[in-house]
Amino acid sequence: MLRRKCRGIAGAIVLSEEALVGTRVSVREPLLKPEQRGLEGTITKRWGNPSYVALDVLLDDGSSELFWHHELEEVK
């Protein structure tokens, strides 16, 4: 699904054009909200320009949050 990756501070980030609905992701460590770091969920919707997409993620705790693609990494 997410074939190409770009190395960030904490690991491989999700690239905008490859962030597909249904992909399992986790919230990357550099995120400013410490309570969300490391949470996992599933991409449910894509918003905005395909080259710099925002993503709705249904988190495993049942909440839904909007993230920029670079705030997430794919879960294997």
Secondary structure by P-SEA (a helix, b strand, c coil): cccbbbbcccccccccccccccbbbbbcccccccccccbbbbbccccccccbbbbbbbccccbbbbbccccccccc
